[in-house]
Amino acid sequence: MTPLFSIITATYNAKETLPSTLASIDSQTFTDYEHLVMDGASTDSTLKLLVDDPNPRRIVMSEPDKGIYDAMNKGMSIAKGTYYIFLNSGDTFHSPDTLAQIAEAIHANDYPGIVYGQTNLVDNNRRFIAPRHLTAPEHLTYESFANGMMVCHQAFVALAKIAPMYNTDYRFSADYDWCIQCLQHSRKNVYLHGIMIDYLYEGLSTRHRRASLIERFRIMCYYYGTAPTVRRHLGFIHRFMSHRSRIKSATKNTSEKA
């Protein structure tokens, strides 16, 4: 039988962050899903966590991979679900009825190409830090992503038959490219009001942040043109600095309350 959702989680030495993700999935009131954990041959207790938390809907594969996007491609290659949800280790559904809400939106809208929603940033203790720096628009189109990754990858639920494999030539931003390609082939995008995902904010190293932005710039130029992309980036600088300032303030306040 084909499940409605294939939830795909890529892991590697994720003993600290995986438990919250497993608990979130296990607590969902809607159970027409499979959970595919694509582990990159972890050397810590990640696999023991999976053994100790049996879920008949969970399938675990552990073998070396070439990075997170390679792991996600492996997940899609064996997935049977009608829709894909990518939930990384440490990320969670916002509430136990999130999957039920997504399923209701799918059935009410005759199986749209994409269902999406908002994302909150949380810390290691699952405490709210701030909303994601980009707010998902209520009307999402292919052109929306010319302004950046307007929807968090984890809050972007895609119909399997329109979803490509990830381009592993991109080490840090293949998810952005993947979402754009999904949008190119989606006949209808449905906005789910409210928060869909709690995203674990761990911060990024300057080196990886820079590499990711360079890749994203290249992807933007490819799909939306070089000159328009350069013009848009003048505004992105102010947007990024404002968000970083808000995050610093929020994390400081959270630490002081702890």
C-alpha positions in Angstrom: 0.0 0.0 0.0 1.3 3.5 -0.9 1.6 5.8 2.1 0.6 9.4 1.7 3.9 10.6 3.1 7.5 9.5 2.9 9.3 11.4 5.7 13.0 11.3 4.9 15.7 12.0 7.6 19.4 12.1 6.8 21.6 11.4 9.8 25.3 11.1 10.7 26.5 10.9 14.3 23.2 12.5 15.4 22.8 11.0 18.9 22.2 14.5 20.4 19.6 15.8 18.0 17.8 12.7 16.7 15.6 11.9 19.7 13.5 15.0 19.4 12.9 14.3 15.7 11.9 10.7 16.4 9.6 11.7 19.2 7.9 14.3 17.0 7.3 11.8 14.2 6.1 9.1 16.6 3.6 11.5 18.2 1.8 12.4 15.0 -1.9 11.6 15.1 -1.9 11.0 11.4 -0.1 7.7 10.7 -0.3 7.1 6.9 3.4 7.6 6.5 6.7 5.8 6.2 9.8 7.2 7.9 13.1 6.6 6.0 16.2 7.2 8.0 19.2 7.4 5.7 22.2 7.2 8.0 25.8 7.8 6.7 27.4 5.0 8.8 27.4 6.7 12.1 30.0 5.8 14.6 28.2 7.1 17.7 25.0 5.7 19.2 22.7 7.0 16.5 21.8 3.5 15.3 21.2 2.3 18.9 18.7 5.2 19.3 16.8 3.9 16.3 16.8 0.3 17.5 15.6 1.4 21.0 12.8 3.5 19.4 11.0 0.9 17.2 8.3 2.3 14.9 6.8 -0.2 12.4 6.7 2.7 9.8 10.4 3.4 10.1 13.0 2.0 7.7 16.7 2.5 8.5 19.5 2.3 6.0 23.1 2.8 7.2 26.0 3.1 4.8 28.6 5.6 3.8 27.3 8.4 1.6 28.7 11.5 -0.1 26.9 14.0 2.0 23.3 15.0 3.0 22.0 15.5 -0.5 23.3 12.1 -1.6 21.6 10.6 1.5 18.3 12.4 0.5 18.6 11.0 -3.0 19.0 7.5 -1.6 15.8 8.1 0.5 13.8 9.2 -2.6 15.1 6.2 -4.5 13.4 3.8 -2.1 10.5 6.0 -1.0 6.9 4.8 -1.7 5.0 7.8 -0.5 2.8 10.2 -2.6 4.5 13.2 -1.0 8.0 13.8 0.3 8.8 15.6 3.6 12.5 16.1 4.5 12.9 16.4 8.3 16.5 16.6 9.3 17.9 15.4 12.7 17.0 18.0 15.3 14.0 19.4 13.3 10.4 18.6 14.4 6.8 19.0 13.4 5.4 21.9 15.3 2.6 19.9 16.8 1.3 16.3 17.0 -1.4 17.1 14.4 0.8 18.8 11.8 0.7 15.8 9.5 -3.0 15.6 9.9 -3.3 19.3 8.9 -1.1 18.7 5.8 -3.1 15.6 4.8 -6.4 17.6 5.1 -5.0 20.3 2.9 -3.9 17.7 0.3 -7.3 16.0 0.2 -9.2 19.3 0.2 -7.2 20.6 -2.8 -7.2 17.6 -5.0 -3.5 16.6 -4.4 -1.6 19.8 -5.2 2.0 19.9 -6.2 3.2 21.6 -3.0 1.9 22.2 0.5 3.9 24.6 2.6 3.9 26.6 5.7 5.9 28.7 8.2 8.9 27.8 10.3 10.1 28.7 13.8 13.7 28.6 15.0 14.3 26.7 18.2 17.4 26.0 20.3 18.7 22.6 21.6 16.1 22.6 24.4 13.3 23.2 21.9 12.8 26.8 23.1 11.5 29.3 20.6 14.2 31.7 19.4 12.6 33.6 16.5 10.5 33.2 13.4 12.5 32.2 10.3 14.1 35.2 8.7 12.0 34.8 5.5 8.2 34.6 5.8 6.5 32.1 3.5 4.1 34.0 1.2 0.5 33.1 1.2 0.7 32.9 -2.6 3.7 30.9 -3.7 5.0 30.8 -7.3 8.1 29.9 -9.2 9.0 33.6 -9.2 8.8 33.8 -5.4 12.1 32.0 -5.0 13.9 34.8 -7.0 13.9 36.6 -3.6 15.6 33.7 -1.8 14.4 30.5 -0.2 11.1 31.8 0.8 10.0 28.5 2.3 12.1 26.4 4.6 13.0 23.1 3.0 11.5 21.1 5.8 8.2 23.0 5.5 8.0 22.4 1.7 6.0 19.2 1.1 6.3 18.1 -2.5 4.3 15.7 -4.7 6.7 12.8 -5.4 6.0 12.6 -9.1 7.2 16.2 -9.7 10.3 16.1 -7.4 13.7 15.6 -9.1 16.8 14.1 -7.5 19.1 16.6 -5.7 21.9 18.0 -7.8 24.9 16.9 -5.7 27.2 19.3 -7.5 25.8 21.8 -5.0 27.2 20.9 -1.6 25.3 23.5 0.5 22.3 24.8 -1.5 20.9 21.8 -3.5 17.7 22.1 -1.5 17.2 25.6 -3.0 17.7 24.3 -6.5 15.4 21.3 -5.8 12.5 23.6 -4.5 12.7 25.8 -7.6 12.5 22.7 -9.9 9.5 21.5 -7.9 7.8 24.9 -8.3 8.4 24.8 -12.0 6.3 21.6 -12.3 3.7 22.3 -9.7 0.2 23.0 -10.9 -1.0 24.3 -7.5 0.7 25.4 -4.3 -1.3 25.3 -1.1 -0.5 27.5 2.0 -1.0 25.9 5.3 -1.7 28.6 7.8 0.3 28.6 11.0 3.6 27.1 12.0 4.5 23.7 10.4 8.1 23.1 11.4 10.4 23.9 14.4 13.9 24.2 12.9 16.9 23.5 15.1 19.1 26.6 14.9 22.7 25.7 15.4 24.3 28.5 13.4 26.6 28.1 10.5 30.3 28.6 10.2 31.4 31.6 8.3 33.1 29.4 5.7 30.0 27.3 5.1 27.7 30.3 5.2 29.8 32.0 2.5 29.9 28.9 0.3 26.2 28.4 0.6 25.5 32.0 -0.4 27.8 31.7 -3.4 26.1 28.6 -4.5 22.7 30.2 -4.0 23.7 33.2 -6.1 24.8 30.9 -8.9 21.4 29.1 -8.8 19.5 32.4 -8.8 21.4 33.6 -11.8 20.7 30.4 -13.7 16.9 30.5 -13.1 16.2 34.2 -12.8 19.0 36.0 -14.7 22.3 37.5 -13.6 21.4 41.2 -13.7 18.1 40.9 -11.8 19.8 38.7 -9.2 22.6 41.2 -8.7 20.0 44.0 -8.1 18.1 41.9 -5.6 21.2 41.1 -3.7 21.7 44.8 -2.8 18.5 44.4 -0.7 19.4 41.0 0.6 22.4 42.5 2.5 20.3 44.7 4.7 17.8 41.8 5.2 20.6 39.5 6.3 22.2 41.9 8.7 18.8 42.7 10.3 18.0 39.1 10.8 21.4 38.3 12.3 21.0 41.1 14.8 17.5 39.8 15.8 18.9 36.2 16.3 21.8 37.5 18.4 19.4 39.4 20.6 16.9 36.5 20.9 19.6 33.9 21.7 21.1 36.2 24.4 17.7 36.7 26.0 17.0 32.9 25.9 20.4 32.2 27.6 19.7 34.8 30.3 16.3 33.1 31.1 17.8 29.6 31.3 
